[in-house]
Amino acid sequence: MRLKNLSLACLALLASACSPPSPPASTQQEAVASAAGVTKPDEASLADGGFEFPAIPPIMVPSLVGSGPAQKQLEASMQALIDPVAGISVRPANCATDGGLVNESGFTNVDAAGNLRRIGKEGVFEVASDGSGLAVTDEDVVQVNPDGSGRIVNGAGTFEVKADGSGTYVGEFGHIALDGKGGGSWVGDFGSIENHGDGSGRWVGEEGSIEVRADGSGRWIGGPEGIAENRGDGTGTVGAVAREVRMAPLPPLPPAGRFPPLDKFRPSGAPCGFVVTLSDKVLFDFDKAQVRADAGKVLDVLATALGKVPGSAMEIRGHTDAKGSDDYNQDLSERRALAVVAALRQRGVAQDASARGYGESQPVAPNTVDGRDNPGGRQLNRRVEIFVRT
């Protein structure tokens, strides 16, 4: 089914698409007419007067995208947000599996256990280290529990999924309920289907009422004969005035499926330290790599704070906006990173720190908007980051 990109995720779900099959009208068996104790009809009579039980359609199990749509909102929300007025900010650092810094702003809060909380224009996200959590966006509400159960709500419908595979869906394709044990029901434009999970079931819809029992017997009301009764023992009757015939027992209904577990959230990296970001206005004159004299007080406070972090590795990272050539910006970012390392070493810290320039390759804001210069965005991109690994 579709859930808005399920269309929460299907907290999403719930956000990817699934479509129900149209109820088929194929047959499950062919009745062989013959009168009990009377002469058997010939083959021509069977072809002309025979009838077919329509097959009861299987109950759809929609594809779940789980946290997918909300995950995208979560990733979009984790763009670096730096205050150009204050000129300095601190955020948690996330690292990829190779230990490298993930270039994005952190959640509002990351605790020691790796539980993340983020509040922004994209929504509210509370994600545990095991991938379970809650996301509330303008499109989805996604709740994923540690056992894969949860709830997804959006404009396309609502999913309630339990760990045992049972659950419900209510949306554009109707109402689907699964018990996780092979039974379930589906009510939609085509009518209603019941699967009892033991081989029996019922479909009431465009073909009339078709019932299949676990012992191979069944009944069809509304077909070409008006009514057909299958006893499940090789005999049955057809017609409003019952006519005895031979009938093969009806095959059992296959079990209904189960709802799959919901996809969990994927936190972007693991907490690995913090990043101090300094606007270039705090440290440098325009297009210069020499630390300004009036930046000394900021560096004194910063050095004192960094000196209280024991056993940490540190990388000073220079960044520029996109004005000028790539080579020029790369060189400027490297010289600025080296200047900050030197200033911190003069203050007794960062003795083992490395310095690296990234030029204009890692912007945190657009340098242009609709083809026009974006001074505010460029200001955010001109920065020095101090990545402290803890």
Stockholm file with secondary structure:
# STOCKHOLM 1.0

chainA/1-390         MRLKNLSLACLALLASACSPPSPPASTQQEAVASAAGVTKPDEASLADGGFEFPAIPPIMVPSLVGSGPAQKQLEASMQALIDPVAGISVRPANCATDGGLVNESGFTNVDAAGNLRRIGKEGVFEVASDGSGLAVTDEDVVQVNPDGSGRIVNGAGTFEVKADGSGTYVGEFGHIALDGKGGGSWVGDFGSIENHGDGSGRWVGEEGSIEVRADGSGRWIGGPEGIAENRGDGTGTVGAVAREVRMAPLPPLPPAGRFPPLDKFRPSGAPCGFVVTLSDKVLFDFDKAQVRADAGKVLDVLATALGKVPGSAMEIRGHTDAKGSDDYNQDLSERRALAVVAALRQRGVAQDASARGYGESQPVAPNTVDGRDNPGGRQLNRRVEIFVRT
#=GR chainA/1-390 SS CCBTTBCCCCCCCCCCCCCCCCCCCCEEEECBCCCTTSCCCCHHHHHHHCCEEECCCCCCCCCCCTTHHHHHHHHHHTSCCCCTTTCEEEEEEEECTTSCBCCSCCCSEECTTCCEEEEETTEEEEECTTSCEEEECSSCEEEECTTSCEEEEETTEEEEECTTSCEEEEETTEEEEECSSSCEEEEETTEEEEECSSSCEEEEETTEEEEECTTSCEEEESSTTSEEEECSSSEEEETTTTEEEECCCCCCCCCCCCCCCCCCCCCSSEEEEEEEEEEHHHHBCTTCCSBCGGGHHHHHHHHHHHTTSTTCEEEEEEECCSSSCHHHHHHHHHHHHHHHHHHHHHTTCCTTCEEEECTTSSCSSCSEETTEECHHHHHHHSEEEEEEEC
#=GC SS_cons         CCBTTBCCCCCCCCCCCCCCCCCCCCEEEECBCCCTTSCCCCHHHHHHHCCEEECCCCCCCCCCCTTHHHHHHHHHHTSCCCCTTTCEEEEEEEECTTSCBCCSCCCSEECTTCCEEEEETTEEEEECTTSCEEEECSSCEEEECTTSCEEEEETTEEEEECTTSCEEEEETTEEEEECSSSCEEEEETTEEEEECSSSCEEEEETTEEEEECTTSCEEEESSTTSEEEECSSSEEEETTTTEEEECCCCCCCCCCCCCCCCCCCCCSSEEEEEEEEEEHHHHBCTTCCSBCGGGHHHHHHHHHHHTTSTTCEEEEEEECCSSSCHHHHHHHHHHHHHHHHHHHHHTTCCTTCEEEECTTSSCSSCSEETTEECHHHHHHHSEEEEEEEC
//
